[in-house]
Amino acid sequence: MSAPASTGLLTETSLENLLLNLGLQKGIDFDLQTTFTSDSGSNFRPDAIVYLPHDRLMVIDCKASKFELDLAKAESEQERKQAEEQFRNSMHKHMIAARKIIWQRSLRLTAASIIMIRIRKSSM
């Protein structure tokens, strides 16, 4: 998890496996790495778009926090609590940034949900 590129690939692969294991079909129920262009010409490329009924979309953008390493290394309860708080703050900032990207870029999505997924070693 210390190399951002490999961490991103791990979370994207885990996300795809999760969607497939839910019975969704790639290209029908969801797409990966779809690029949207706003009216102003800026691009937004989330990790996945899940197509929902009534022309609704679920936008999924995977993020891995460097604080996951701190959680894994925590030896005391105090260190674990501090790392957990840093992790929550980091994920909250990612969520706020994703929401701003969606709305600021005028993507004209009828409805969008922002999902944050925490991939743990034990879930792979």
Contacts in CASP RR format, 6 or more apart in sequence:
PFRMAT RR
TARGET T0000
AUTHOR 0000-0000-0000
METHOD contacts of the structure
MODEL  1
MSAPASTGLLTETSLENLLLNLGLQKGIDFDLQTTFTSDSGSNFRPDAIV
YLPHDRLMVIDCKASKFELDLAKAESEQERKQAEEQFRNSMHKHMIAARK
IIWQRSLRLTAASIIMIRIRKSSM
1 7 0 8 1.000
1 10 0 8 1.000
1 64 0 8 1.000
1 66 0 8 1.000
1 68 0 8 1.000
1 69 0 8 1.000
2 66 0 8 1.000
2 69 0 8 1.000
4 64 0 8 1.000
7 64 0 8 1.000
8 62 0 8 1.000
8 64 0 8 1.000
10 64 0 8 1.000
10 119 0 8 1.000
11 47 0 8 1.000
11 62 0 8 1.000
11 63 0 8 1.000
11 64 0 8 1.000
11 117 0 8 1.000
11 119 0 8 1.000
12 32 0 8 1.000
12 47 0 8 1.000
12 62 0 8 1.000
14 62 0 8 1.000
14 117 0 8 1.000
14 119 0 8 1.000
14 123 0 8 1.000
14 124 0 8 1.000
15 32 0 8 1.000
15 47 0 8 1.000
15 48 0 8 1.000
15 60 0 8 1.000
15 62 0 8 1.000
15 117 0 8 1.000
15 119 0 8 1.000
16 26 0 8 1.000
16 32 0 8 1.000
16 48 0 8 1.000
18 117 0 8 1.000
19 26 0 8 1.000
19 29 0 8 1.000
19 30 0 8 1.000
19 48 0 8 1.000
19 50 0 8 1.000
20 26 0 8 1.000
23 29 0 8 1.000
24 30 0 8 1.000
24 50 0 8 1.000
26 32 0 8 1.000
28 51 0 8 1.000
29 50 0 8 1.000
29 51 0 8 1.000
30 48 0 8 1.000
30 49 0 8 1.000
30 50 0 8 1.000
30 51 0 8 1.000
31 48 0 8 1.000
31 49 0 8 1.000
32 47 0 8 1.000
32 48 0 8 1.000
33 45 0 8 1.000
33 46 0 8 1.000
33 47 0 8 1.000
33 48 0 8 1.000
34 45 0 8 1.000
34 46 0 8 1.000
34 49 0 8 1.000
35 43 0 8 1.000
35 44 0 8 1.000
35 45 0 8 1.000
36 43 0 8 1.000
36 44 0 8 1.000
36 45 0 8 1.000
36 105 0 8 1.000
36 107 0 8 1.000
37 43 0 8 1.000
38 44 0 8 1.000
38 105 0 8 1.000
38 106 0 8 1.000
38 107 0 8 1.000
39 106 0 8 1.000
39 108 0 8 1.000
40 105 0 8 1.000
40 106 0 8 1.000
42 105 0 8 1.000
44 101 0 8 1.000
44 102 0 8 1.000
44 105 0 8 1.000
44 107 0 8 1.000
46 59 0 8 1.000
46 60 0 8 1.000
46 61 0 8 1.000
46 98 0 8 1.000
47 60 0 8 1.000
47 61 0 8 1.000
47 62 0 8 1.000
48 59 0 8 1.000
48 60 0 8 1.000
49 57 0 8 1.000
49 58 0 8 1.000
49 59 0 8 1.000
49 60 0 8 1.000
50 57 0 8 1.000
50 58 0 8 1.000
50 60 0 8 1.000
51 57 0 8 1.000
52 58 0 8 1.000
54 110 0 8 1.000
55 110 0 8 1.000
55 111 0 8 1.000
56 110 0 8 1.000
56 111 0 8 1.000
56 112 0 8 1.000
56 113 0 8 1.000
57 109 0 8 1.000
57 110 0 8 1.000
57 111 0 8 1.000
57 112 0 8 1.000
57 113 0 8 1.000
58 112 0 8 1.000
58 113 0 8 1.000
58 115 0 8 1.000
59 98 0 8 1.000
59 102 0 8 1.000
59 109 0 8 1.000
59 112 0 8 1.000
59 113 0 8 1.000
59 114 0 8 1.000
59 115 0 8 1.000
60 115 0 8 1.000
60 117 0 8 1.000
61 94 0 8 1.000
61 98 0 8 1.000
61 114 0 8 1.000
62 117 0 8 1.000
62 119 0 8 1.000
63 91 0 8 1.000
63 94 0 8 1.000
63 116 0 8 1.000
64 119 0 8 1.000
65 86 0 8 1.000
65 87 0 8 1.000
65 90 0 8 1.000
65 91 0 8 1.000
65 94 0 8 1.000
66 90 0 8 1.000
67 83 0 8 1.000
67 86 0 8 1.000
67 87 0 8 1.000
67 90 0 8 1.000
68 87 0 8 1.000
70 79 0 8 1.000
70 82 0 8 1.000
70 83 0 8 1.000
70 86 0 8 1.000
70 87 0 8 1.000
71 80 0 8 1.000
71 83 0 8 1.000
71 84 0 8 1.000
71 87 0 8 1.000
73 79 0 8 1.000
73 83 0 8 1.000
74 80 0 8 1.000
74 82 0 8 1.000
74 83 0 8 1.000
91 116 0 8 1.000
91 118 0 8 1.000
94 116 0 8 1.000
95 114 0 8 1.000
95 116 0 8 1.000
98 114 0 8 1.000
99 114 0 8 1.000
102 109 0 8 1.000
102 112 0 8 1.000
102 114 0 8 1.000
END
